[in-house]
Amino acid sequence: MVDTAEWMPFAAVAIGGFIGAVLRYLTDTVLVFPLAGTLAVNTIGCFFLGIFMYESMYLGRFSRTTRQFCAVGIIGSFTTFSALTVQSFSAGPVMGVANLAATLILGFAAVWCGRLVILHGRFG
């Protein structure tokens, strides 16, 4: 007999991955500039991952399955490193480097903002 507890993480990641992939697709249909969709999802994903992970670390509100569902499933399939790399390479040297720099800067800023949301709510 298969233990349900063994399959819960797989189901959580699969369902979260489906949701994240659909959200990723919808973002690309709204933002038609070639680099905008990937930049947007990576920045938004960093922000929500910052909120989620710091919420988990400081407040301990989420179970392991919930963390897998949100962080690995939804956010993991919503954001994309491979698309960032291919699009940056294809955009040419100047736009490619600008896209990578913007992604790194906005990604760090978004995680920092997500962290501040949790710290301000908890300790502010």
N, CA, C and O atoms as a MOPAC input file, in Angstrom:
PM7 MOZYME 1SCF
protein

 N      0.83800 1    -1.17400 1     0.00000 1
 C      0.00000 1     0.00000 1     0.00000 1
 C      0.89000 1     1.24700 1     0.00000 1
 O      1.89400 1     1.29300 1     0.71100 1
 N      0.53000 1     2.23900 1    -0.78200 1
 C      1.30100 1     3.47200 1    -0.86400 1
 C      0.83200 1     4.43000 1     0.22600 1
 O     -0.36400 1     4.66300 1     0.39900 1
 N      1.79200 1     4.97300 1     0.94800 1
 C      1.49600 1     5.92000 1     2.01700 1
 C      1.17000 1     7.28800 1     1.41000 1
 O      1.93800 1     7.81800 1     0.60700 1
 N      0.03500 1     7.84600 1     1.79900 1
 C     -0.40100 1     9.14400 1     1.27800 1
 C      0.62300 1    10.22900 1     1.56800 1
 O      0.83200 1    11.11400 1     0.73900 1
 N      1.25900 1    10.17600 1     2.71800 1
 C      2.24500 1    11.18700 1     3.09700 1
 C      3.41700 1    11.23100 1     2.12300 1
 O      4.02500 1    12.28500 1     1.93200 1
 N      3.73700 1    10.09800 1     1.50700 1
 C      4.83100 1    10.06000 1     0.53700 1
 C      4.46300 1    10.77100 1    -0.75700 1
 O      5.33700 1    11.32900 1    -1.42100 1
 N      3.20100 1    10.76000 1    -1.12500 1
 C      2.76900 1    11.34000 1    -2.39400 1
 C      2.32100 1    12.79200 1    -2.28300 1
 O      2.21100 1    13.48000 1    -3.29800 1
 N      2.06500 1    13.26600 1    -1.07600 1
 C      1.59100 1    14.63800 1    -0.90400 1
 C      2.54500 1    15.68500 1    -1.47600 1
 O      2.09000 1    16.60400 1    -2.15600 1
 N      3.86000 1    15.57800 1    -1.22300 1
 C      4.76100 1    16.57600 1    -1.80600 1
 C      4.71600 1    16.58400 1    -3.33400 1
 O      4.76300 1    17.65100 1    -3.94700 1
 N      4.62800 1    15.42000 1    -3.94600 1
 C      4.55900 1    15.34200 1    -5.40600 1
 C      3.28600 1    15.99400 1    -5.92600 1
 O      3.31400 1    16.74800 1    -6.89900 1
 N      2.17800 1    15.70000 1    -5.27300 1
 C      0.90100 1    16.29800 1    -5.67500 1
 C      0.92300 1    17.80200 1    -5.46900 1
 O      0.42500 1    18.55000 1    -6.31100 1
 N      1.49300 1    18.25300 1    -4.36200 1
 C      1.56200 1    19.68700 1    -4.07900 1
 C      2.38000 1    20.41300 1    -5.13900 1
 O      1.96600 1    21.46200 1    -5.63500 1
 N      3.53400 1    19.86300 1    -5.48700 1
 C      4.38700 1    20.48900 1    -6.50400 1
 C      3.71000 1    20.44400 1    -7.87100 1
 O      3.77000 1    21.42100 1    -8.61800 1
 N      3.07300 1    19.33700 1    -8.20800 1
 C      2.40600 1    19.20800 1    -9.51000 1
 C      1.25600 1    20.19800 1    -9.65400 1
 O      1.13100 1    20.85400 1   -10.68700 1
 N      0.42900 1    20.30900 1    -8.64600 1
 C     -0.70400 1    21.23900 1    -8.71100 1
 C     -0.20000 1    22.67900 1    -8.71100 1
 O     -0.68100 1    23.51000 1    -9.48100 1
 N      0.76700 1    22.96900 1    -7.84700 1
 C      1.36200 1    24.30500 1    -7.83800 1
 C      2.03600 1    24.62700 1    -9.15900 1
 O      1.94000 1    25.75200 1    -9.65000 1
 N      2.71700 1    23.64900 1    -9.73500 1
 C      3.37100 1    23.84600 1   -11.02700 1
 C      2.38700 1    24.16200 1   -12.13200 1
 O      2.66100 1    24.99400 1   -12.99700 1
 N      1.24800 1    23.50600 1   -12.10600 1
 C      0.20100 1    23.79500 1   -13.08700 1
 C     -0.26700 1    25.24300 1   -12.95300 1
 O     -0.39000 1    25.95900 1   -13.94600 1
 N     -0.52300 1    25.66200 1   -11.72800 1
 C     -0.99300 1    27.03100 1   -11.48800 1
 C      0.05600 1    28.04400 1   -11.93300 1
 O     -0.27100 1    29.01900 1   -12.61000 1
 N      1.31300 1    27.82100 1   -11.55900 1
 C      2.38500 1    28.73500 1   -11.94500 1
 C      2.58100 1    28.80700 1   -13.44600 1
 O      2.81700 1    29.88600 1   -13.99000 1
 N      2.48800 1    27.67200 1   -14.12000 1
 C      2.65400 1    27.64800 1   -15.57600 1
 C      1.53500 1    28.40900 1   -16.27600 1
 O      1.78400 1    29.12200 1   -17.24800 1
 N      0.31500 1    28.26500 1   -15.79600 1
 C     -0.81100 1    29.00600 1   -16.38100 1
 C     -0.62700 1    30.50200 1   -16.14700 1
 O     -0.85600 1    31.30100 1   -17.05600 1
 N     -0.22100 1    30.88800 1   -14.95200 1
 C      0.03000 1    32.30500 1   -14.67000 1
 C      1.15100 1    32.85200 1   -15.54700 1
 O      1.08900 1    33.99400 1   -16.00100 1
 N      2.16800 1    32.03700 1   -15.78300 1
 C      3.29000 1    32.44000 1   -16.65500 1
 C      2.79300 1    32.67800 1   -18.07300 1
 O      3.14400 1    33.67900 1   -18.69700 1
 N      1.98800 1    31.77500 1   -18.57500 1
 C      1.42800 1    31.90800 1   -19.91900 1
 C      0.57600 1    33.17000 1   -20.02100 1
 O      0.69400 1    33.92100 1   -20.98900 1
 N     -0.27200 1    33.40600 1   -19.04000 1
 C     -1.13500 1    34.59000 1   -19.06100 1
 C     -0.31800 1    35.87700 1   -19.02200 1
 O     -0.68000 1    36.86000 1   -19.66900 1
 N      0.77100 1    35.87800 1   -18.27500 1
 C      1.64200 1    37.05700 1   -18.22800 1
 C      2.22900 1    37.33700 1   -19.60000 1
 O      2.27900 1    38.49000 1   -20.02700 1
 N      2.67300 1    36.30300 1   -20.29200 1
 C      3.22700 1    36.48100 1   -21.63700 1
 C      2.19100 1    36.98100 1   -22.63200 1
 O      2.54500 1    37.68400 1   -23.57900 1
 N      0.92600 1    36.64000 1   -22.44500 1
 C     -0.10200 1    37.12000 1   -23.37200 1
 C     -0.41800 1    38.59100 1   -23.13300 1
 O     -0.86500 1    39.28300 1   -24.04800 1
 N     -0.19300 1    39.07500 1   -21.91700 1
 C     -0.46400 1    40.48100 1   -21.59500 1
 C      0.73100 1    41.36100 1   -21.95500 1
 O      0.55500 1    42.44100 1   -22.51800 1
 N      1.93500 1    40.91400 1   -21.63600 1
 C      3.15000 1    41.68500 1   -21.88800 1
 C      3.81000 1    41.15900 1   -23.15200 1
 O      4.47700 1    40.12400 1   -23.12700 1
 N      3.62700 1    41.86500 1   -24.24500 1
 C      4.06600 1    41.34200 1   -25.54000 1
 C      5.49100 1    41.74000 1   -25.91200 1
 O      6.05400 1    41.14100 1   -26.82800 1
 N      6.09900 1    42.72100 1   -25.25000 1
 C      7.49400 1    43.05200 1   -25.52800 1
 C      8.34100 1    41.83200 1   -25.19100 1
 O      8.17400 1    41.25300 1   -24.11700 1
 N      9.25000 1    41.42500 1   -26.08300 1
 C      9.94700 1    40.15200 1   -25.92200 1
 C     10.59500 1    39.91200 1   -24.55300 1
 O     10.54900 1    38.79000 1   -24.04900 1
 N     11.18100 1    40.91400 1   -23.95800 1
 C     11.86900 1    40.70400 1   -22.68800 1
 C     10.99500 1    41.02000 1   -21.47800 1
 O     11.32200 1    40.62000 1   -20.36000 1
 N      9.89700 1    41.72700 1   -21.68400 1
 C      9.08000 1    42.21700 1   -20.56400 1
 C      8.43400 1    41.09400 1   -19.76400 1
 O      8.40900 1    41.15000 1   -18.53400 1
 N      7.91500 1    40.08300 1   -20.43500 1
 C      7.23400 1    39.00300 1   -19.72800 1
 C      8.15600 1    38.26500 1   -18.77900 1
 O      7.80000 1    38.01900 1   -17.62700 1
 N      9.33700 1    37.91200 1   -19.25600 1
 C     10.28400 1    37.18400 1   -18.41800 1
 C     10.79700 1    38.05600 1   -17.28300 1
 O     10.91800 1    37.59300 1   -16.14900 1
 N     11.09900 1    39.31600 1   -17.58000 1
 C     11.54300 1    40.23600 1   -16.53400 1
 C     10.45900 1    40.39600 1   -15.47200 1
 O     10.74600 1    40.39100 1   -14.27500 1
 N      9.22400 1    40.53800 1   -15.91600 1
 C      8.10700 1    40.71500 1   -14.97900 1
 C      7.90900 1    39.47800 1   -14.10400 1
 O      7.78900 1    39.60200 1   -12.88500 1
 N      7.87200 1    38.29200 1   -14.70400 1
 C      7.61500 1    37.09500 1   -13.89000 1
 C      8.75500 1    36.81300 1   -12.92400 1
 O      8.52000 1    36.37200 1   -11.79900 1
 N      9.98300 1    37.06100 1   -13.35000 1
 C     11.10200 1    36.82300 1   -12.44800 1
 C     11.09900 1    37.81400 1   -11.28600 1
 O     11.40200 1    37.43900 1   -10.15400 1
 N     10.75800 1    39.07700 1   -11.55800 1
 C     10.69200 1    40.08100 1   -10.49200 1
 C      9.53100 1    39.79200 1    -9.55100 1
 O      9.70100 1    39.80800 1    -8.33200 1
 N      8.36500 1    39.53100 1   -10.10100 1
 C      7.18900 1    39.20700 1    -9.28400 1
 C      7.44300 1    37.93700 1    -8.47200 1
 O      7.11100 1    37.87100 1    -7.28900 1
 N      8.03200 1    36.93500 1    -9.11500 1
 C      8.34200 1    35.68900 1    -8.41900 1
 C      9.30500 1    35.90600 1    -7.26200 1
 O      9.12700 1    35.32400 1    -6.19200 1
 N     10.32700 1    36.74100 1    -7.46600 1
 C     11.27000 1    37.04300 1    -6.38100 1
 C     10.56200 1    37.72800 1    -5.21800 1
 O     10.81700 1    37.41400 1    -4.05600 1
 N      9.67400 1    38.66300 1    -5.53500 1
 C      8.93200 1    39.36600 1    -4.48900 1
 C      8.10400 1    38.38600 1    -3.65900 1
 O      8.17700 1    38.38600 1    -2.43000 1
 N      7.32200 1    37.55700 1    -4.33400 1
 C      6.47100 1    36.62400 1    -3.60100 1
 C      7.27700 1    35.52900 1    -2.89800 1
 O      6.89000 1    35.06800 1    -1.82400 1
 N      8.38800 1    35.11600 1    -3.49400 1
 C      9.23700 1    34.14000 1    -2.81100 1
 C      9.86000 1    34.76800 1    -1.56900 1
 O      9.99400 1    34.11200 1    -0.53600 1
 N     10.24400 1    36.05400 1    -1.67100 1
 C     10.75400 1    36.76600 1    -0.50000 1
 C      9.72200 1    36.81900 1     0.60800 1
 O     10.03600 1    36.54100 1     1.76500 1
 N      8.49500 1    37.17300 1     0.26500 1
 C      7.41900 1    37.20000 1     1.26100 1
 C      7.21500 1    35.80900 1     1.85400 1
 O      7.17600 1    35.63700 1     3.07200 1
 N      7.08800 1    34.84300 1     0.99000 1
 C      6.75600 1    33.49400 1     1.43600 1
 C      7.85200 1    32.88700 1     2.31400 1
 O      7.56300 1    32.32000 1     3.36800 1
 N      9.09900 1    33.00600 1     1.88200 1
 C     10.18300 1    32.37700 1     2.63100 1
 C     10.41800 1    33.06900 1     3.97000 1
 O     10.66900 1    32.40600 1     4.97600 1
 N     10.33700 1    34.40800 1     3.98700 1
 C     10.52600 1    35.09900 1     5.25900 1
 C      9.33800 1    34.88300 1     6.18800 1
 O      9.50200 1    34.83400 1     7.40700 1
 N      8.15500 1    34.75600 1     5.62200 1
 C      6.97800 1    34.40100 1     6.42000 1
 C      7.20200 1    33.03100 1     7.06900 1
 O      6.86300 1    32.82800 1     8.23500 1
 N      7.76100 1    32.11400 1     6.32000 1
 C      8.05100 1    30.77800 1     6.85200 1
 C      9.13900 1    30.82900 1     7.91800 1
 O      9.02300 1    30.19100 1     8.96400 1
 N     10.20600 1    31.59600 1     7.64500 1
 C     11.34100 1    31.65300 1     8.56600 1
 C     10.99400 1    32.35900 1     9.87400 1
 O     11.30500 1    31.85800 1    10.95600 1
 N     10.35400 1    33.51500 1     9.77400 1
 C     10.12100 1    34.32300 1    10.96700 1
 C      8.85200 1    33.94200 1    11.72000 1
 O      8.79900 1    34.04100 1    12.94600 1
 N      7.85100 1    33.51500 1    11.00300 1
 C      6.57700 1    33.23600 1    11.65500 1
 C      6.24500 1    31.75100 1    11.70800 1
 O      5.39200 1    31.33200 1    12.49000 1
 N      6.91500 1    30.95200 1    10.88000 1
 C      6.70200 1    29.51100 1    10.88100 1
 C      5.27400 1    29.09100 1    10.59100 1
 O      4.78000 1    28.12300 1    11.16900 1
 N      4.61000 1    29.80600 1     9.70600 1
 C      3.18500 1    29.56400 1     9.46700 1
 C      2.88400 1    28.46800 1     8.45100 1
 O      1.73800 1    28.02900 1     8.35400 1
 N      3.85900 1    28.02200 1     7.70400 1
 C      3.56100 1    27.11500 1     6.60400 1
 C      4.14400 1    25.73400 1     6.84700 1
 O      5.26400 1    25.59300 1     7.33700 1
 N      3.37100 1    24.72800 1     6.50000 1
 C      3.85100 1    23.35100 1     6.58900 1
 C      4.82500 1    23.08000 1     5.44500 1
 O      4.93500 1    23.87000 1     4.50800 1
 N      5.51400 1    21.97600 1     5.53200 1
 C      6.45300 1    21.60000 1     4.47200 1
 C      5.72300 1    21.43100 1     3.13300 1
 O      6.22500 1    21.86300 1     2.09600 1
 N      4.56300 1    20.81600 1     3.15300 1
 C      3.78900 1    20.62100 1     1.92100 1
 C      3.35200 1    21.95400 1     1.33300 1
 O      3.37100 1    22.12500 1     0.11400 1
 N      2.96300 1    22.89400 1     2.17200 1
 C      2.57200 1    24.21800 1     1.68500 1
 C      3.76800 1    24.93500 1     1.07900 1
 O      3.63700 1    25.58900 1     0.04500 1
 N      4.92900 1    24.82100 1     1.70600 1
 C      6.14300 1    25.43700 1     1.14400 1
 C      6.46800 1    24.82600 1    -0.21300 1
 O      6.85000 1    25.54400 1    -1.13700 1
 N      6.32300 1    23.51800 1    -0.34500 1
 C      6.59300 1    22.87000 1    -1.62900 1
 C      5.58500 1    23.31700 1    -2.68000 1
 O      5.95900 1    23.58100 1    -3.82300 1
 N      4.32500 1    23.40300 1    -2.31000 1
 C      3.26600 1    23.84100 1    -3.22100 1
 C      3.54600 1    25.25000 1    -3.73600 1
 O      3.48200 1    25.49800 1    -4.94000 1
 N      3.85500 1    26.16800 1    -2.82900 1
 C      4.03900 1    27.57000 1    -3.21700 1
 C      5.41000 1    27.84200 1    -3.83500 1
 O      5.50200 1    28.35500 1    -4.95000 1
 N      6.47200 1    27.49600 1    -3.10900 1
 C      7.82000 1    27.86200 1    -3.54800 1
 C      8.28700 1    27.04900 1    -4.75200 1
 O      8.73600 1    27.61500 1    -5.74900 1
 N      8.18500 1    25.74200 1    -4.66200 1
 C      8.66800 1    24.89000 1    -5.75700 1
 C      7.65100 1    24.83500 1    -6.89000 1
 O      8.00400 1    24.98300 1    -8.05900 1
 N      6.38300 1    24.62100 1    -6.53500 1
 C      5.34300 1    24.47100 1    -7.55400 1
 C      4.98500 1    25.76700 1    -8.24900 1
 O      5.34400 1    25.96800 1    -9.40800 1
 N      4.28100 1    26.64900 1    -7.55700 1
 C      3.77300 1    27.86900 1    -8.19800 1
 C      4.90700 1    28.79000 1    -8.63100 1
 O      5.02900 1    29.11300 1    -9.81200 1
 N      5.74000 1    29.21400 1    -7.67800 1
 C      6.77800 1    30.19500 1    -8.00700 1
 C      7.83800 1    29.58000 1    -8.90800 1
 O      8.34900 1    30.24400 1    -9.80900 1
 N      8.17200 1    28.31400 1    -8.67100 1
 C      9.17500 1    27.65200 1    -9.50100 1
 C      8.77500 1    27.53200 1   -10.96000 1
 O      9.62100 1    27.67400 1   -11.84400 1
 N      7.50900 1    27.27600 1   -11.22700 1
 C      7.08600 1    27.16300 1   -12.62700 1
 C      6.69500 1    28.51500 1   -13.21300 1
 O      6.65700 1    28.67100 1   -14.43400 1
 N      6.40700 1    29.48500 1   -12.36500 1
 C      6.06500 1    30.83200 1   -12.83100 1
 C      7.30700 1    31.56800 1   -13.31800 1
 O      7.27200 1    32.22900 1   -14.35700 1
 N      8.39300 1    31.45800 1   -12.58200 1
 C      9.63500 1    32.12400 1   -12.96600 1
 C     10.42900 1    31.21500 1   -13.89600 1
 O     10.16000 1    30.01800 1   -13.99600 1
 N     11.41300 1    31.80100 1   -14.57600 1
 C     12.14600 1    30.98300 1   -15.52900 1
 C     13.54500 1    31.52600 1   -15.78200 1
 O     13.71600 1    32.66400 1   -16.22000 1
 N     14.53400 1    30.69900 1   -15.50000 1
 C     15.91400 1    31.07000 1   -15.78400 1
 C     16.27900 1    30.76000 1   -17.22900 1
 O     17.01700 1    31.51800 1   -17.85700 1
 N     15.77600 1    29.67000 1   -17.75400 1
 C     16.12300 1    29.28800 1   -19.12700 1
 C     15.62000 1    30.32000 1   -20.12900 1
 O     16.34100 1    30.67400 1   -21.06100 1
 N     14.40500 1    30.80400 1   -19.95300 1
 C     13.89200 1    31.83400 1   -20.86800 1
 C     14.70100 1    33.11400 1   -20.73300 1
 O     14.98500 1    33.77200 1   -21.73400 1
 N     15.07400 1    33.47500 1   -19.51700 1
 C     15.90600 1    34.66000 1   -19.29300 1
 C     17.21200 1    34.54300 1   -20.07200 1
 O     17.62500 1    35.48800 1   -20.74300 1
 N     17.84900 1    33.40300 1   -19.98500 1
 C     19.13100 1    33.19400 1   -20.64700 1
 C     19.00200 1    33.24800 1   -22.16400 1
 O     19.77400 1    33.94100 1   -22.82700 1
 N     18.04000 1    32.53100 1   -22.71300 1
 C     17.85200 1    32.50300 1   -24.16900 1
 C     17.46800 1    33.88300 1   -24.69200 1
 O     18.01900 1    34.33600 1   -25.69600 1
 N     16.54000 1    34.55000 1   -24.03200 1
 C     16.11000 1    35.87100 1   -24.48800 1
 C     17.24100 1    36.88900 1   -24.39000 1
 O     17.39600 1    37.72500 1   -25.28100 1
 N     18.02000 1    36.83200 1   -23.34000 1
 C     19.13900 1    37.76600 1   -23.19200 1
 C     20.18400 1    37.52300 1   -24.26900 1
 O     20.71600 1    38.47100 1   -24.84500 1
 N     20.47600 1    36.27300 1   -24.53900 1
 C     21.44100 1    35.93800 1   -25.58900 1
 C     20.93700 1    36.39900 1   -26.95300 1
 O     21.70200 1    36.95000 1   -27.74500 1
 N     19.66400 1    36.17700 1   -27.22500 1
 C     19.07600 1    36.52500 1   -28.52200 1
 C     18.90300 1    38.02500 1   -28.71600 1
 O     18.80900 1    38.49000 1   -29.85100 1
 N     18.85900 1    38.78300 1   -27.64000 1
 C     18.62000 1    40.22600 1   -27.73500 1
 C     19.85300 1    41.00300 1   -28.18100 1
 O     19.75600 1    42.19700 1   -28.46500 1
 N     20.98400 1    40.36000 1   -28.24500 1
 C     22.21300 1    41.05200 1   -28.61300 1
 C     22.97400 1    41.48400 1   -27.37400 1
 O     22.44400 1    41.43800 1   -26.26400 1
 N     24.22600 1    41.90800 1   -27.56700 1
 C     25.08300 1    42.18400 1   -26.41600 1
 C     24.55800 1    43.27700 1   -25.47500 1
 O     24.52400 1    43.07800 1   -24.26100 1
 N     24.15800 1    44.40900 1   -26.01200 1
 C     23.74800 1    45.52700 1   -25.15600 1
 C     22.42600 1    45.22400 1   -24.44800 1
 O     22.33800 1    45.33900 1   -23.22500 1
 N     21.40300 1    44.83900 1   -25.20700 1
 C     20.10400 1    44.54000 1   -24.59800 1
 C     20.18500 1    43.29400 1   -23.71300 1
 O     19.51300 1    43.21300 1   -22.68500 1
 N     20.99900 1    42.34100 1   -24.11100 1
 C     21.14400 1    41.12800 1   -23.31300 1
 C     21.73600 1    41.41100 1   -21.94200 1
 O     21.22000 1    40.94500 1   -20.92600 1
 N     22.81500 1    42.17400 1   -21.91700 1
 C     23.44200 1    42.53400 1   -20.64000 1
 C     22.50200 1    43.41400 1   -19.82100 1
 O     22.39900 1    43.25300 1   -18.60500 1
 N     21.81700 1    44.34400 1   -20.48700 1
 C     20.85600 1    45.20400 1   -19.78000 1
 C     19.73600 1    44.36300 1   -19.16100 1
 O     19.31800 1    44.61700 1   -18.03200 1
 N     19.25900 1    43.37400 1   -19.89500 1
 C     18.20300 1    42.50600 1   -19.38000 1
 C     18.68500 1    41.69200 1   -18.17900 1
 O     17.96900 1    41.57100 1   -17.18500 1
 N     19.88000 1    41.14200 1   -18.26600 1
 C     20.43100 1    40.38300 1   -17.14000 1
 C     20.63200 1    41.27800 1   -15.91900 1
 O     20.30400 1    40.89500 1   -14.79600 1
 N     21.17500 1    42.47600 1   -16.15400 1
 C     21.39000 1    43.41100 1   -15.04400 1
 C     20.06500 1    43.81800 1   -14.41100 1
 O     19.93900 1    43.84000 1   -13.18700 1
 N     19.08400 1    44.13800 1   -15.24100 1
 C     17.77200 1    44.53500 1   -14.72100 1
 C     17.14500 1    43.40100 1   -13.92000 1
 O     16.54400 1    43.64000 1   -12.87300 1
 N     17.28000 1    42.17400 1   -14.40400 1
 C     16.71200 1    41.02800 1   -13.69800 1
 C     17.37200 1    40.83000 1   -12.34000 1
 O     16.69000 1    40.59400 1   -11.34400 1
 N     18.68900 1    40.92600 1   -12.29900 1
 C     19.39200 1    40.76200 1   -11.02200 1
 C     19.03600 1    41.87800 1   -10.04200 1
 O     18.73900 1    41.61600 1    -8.87600 1
 N     19.06800 1    43.11400 1   -10.51500 1
 C     18.77200 1    44.25400 1    -9.64100 1
 C     17.33200 1    44.19400 1    -9.14400 1
 O     17.07400 1    44.32100 1    -7.94700 1
 N     16.39900 1    43.99900 1   -10.06900 1
 C     14.98900 1    43.94000 1    -9.66900 1
 C     14.69500 1    42.70600 1    -8.81600 1
 O     13.87500 1    42.76500 1    -7.90000 1
 N     15.35900 1    41.59700 1    -9.11300 1
 C     15.16300 1    40.38500 1    -8.31900 1
 C     15.60600 1    40.57300 1    -6.87500 1
 O     14.87500 1    40.23200 1    -5.94600 1
 N     16.81500 1    41.12000 1    -6.68800 1
 C     17.28300 1    41.38600 1    -5.32500 1
 C     16.38000 1    42.39100 1    -4.61800 1
 O     16.04400 1    42.21500 1    -3.44700 1
 N     15.99200 1    43.44100 1    -5.33000 1
 C     15.10800 1    44.45300 1    -4.74100 1
 C     13.75800 1    43.84700 1    -4.35900 1
 O     13.19800 1    44.18100 1    -3.31400 1
 N     13.24200 1    42.96800 1    -5.19500 1
 C     11.94100 1    42.35400 1    -4.92400 1
 C     11.99700 1    41.43600 1    -3.70200 1
 O     11.08600 1    41.45100 1    -2.87400 1
 N     13.05700 1    40.64100 1    -3.58500 1
 C     13.20200 1    39.78500 1    -2.40200 1
 C     13.33100 1    40.65700 1    -1.15100 1
 O     12.72700 1    40.36100 1    -0.12000 1
 N     14.11000 1    41.71900 1    -1.24300 1
 C     14.28200 1    42.63800 1    -0.12100 1
 C     12.94300 1    43.25100 1     0.27600 1
 O     12.63000 1    43.33600 1     1.46300 1
 N     12.14800 1    43.68000 1    -0.70800 1
 C     10.82300 1    44.25200 1    -0.42400 1
 C      9.89900 1    43.21200 1     0.20800 1
 O      9.16700 1    43.52400 1     1.14700 1
 N      9.92700 1    42.00400 1    -0.29100 1
 C      9.12600 1    40.93800 1     0.30000 1
 C      9.52300 1    40.67700 1     1.74400 1
 O      8.67300 1    40.46200 1     2.60700 1
 N     10.81300 1    40.69900 1     1.99200 1
 C     11.31900 1    40.52200 1     3.35300 1
 C     10.83800 1    41.66000 1     4.24700 1
 O     10.41600 1    41.42500 1     5.37900 1
 N     10.89800 1    42.89100 1     3.74400 1
 C     10.44300 1    44.04300 1     4.52800 1
 C      8.96100 1    43.95900 1     4.86300 1
 O      8.54100 1    44.34000 1     5.95600 1
 N      8.17500 1    43.46100 1     3.92200 1
 C      6.73800 1    43.30500 1     4.17800 1
 C      6.52500 1    42.42000 1     5.40100 1
 O      5.70800 1    42.73200 1     6.26700 1
 N      7.26000 1    41.32100 1     5.46700 1
 C      7.10500 1    40.39100 1     6.58500 1
 C      7.70300 1    40.96200 1     7.86300 1
 O      7.07700 1    40.88900 1     8.92000 1
 N      8.90000 1    41.52800 1     7.78700 1
 C      9.53200 1    42.07400 1     8.98700 1
 C      8.74000 1    43.24500 1     9.55100 1
 O      8.60800 1    43.37200 1    10.76800 1
 N      8.22000 1    44.09000 1     8.69400 1
 C      7.43100 1    45.24000 1     9.14700 1
 C      6.13700 1    44.76700 1     9.80200 1
 O      5.72200 1    45.29800 1    10.83300 1
 N      5.51800 1    43.78900 1     9.20900 1
 C      4.28300 1    43.24900 1     9.77000 1
 C      4.51700 1    42.53500 1    11.09100 1
 O      3.67400 1    42.58100 1    11.98700 1
 N      5.65600 1    41.88000 1    11.20900 1
 C      5.95700 1    41.08000 1    12.40800 1
 C      6.57400 1    41.92600 1    13.51700 1
 O      6.19100 1    41.81400 1    14.68100 1
 N      7.53900 1    42.78000 1    13.14400 1
 C      8.31000 1    43.50300 1    14.14600 1
 C      8.05200 1    45.00200 1    14.14200 1
 O      8.51900 1    45.71300 1    15.03100 1
 N      7.30000 1    45.49900 1    13.13300 1
 C      7.13400 1    46.94100 1    12.95700 1
 C      6.12700 1    47.59300 1    13.81900 1
 O      5.93000 1    48.80400 1    13.73000 1

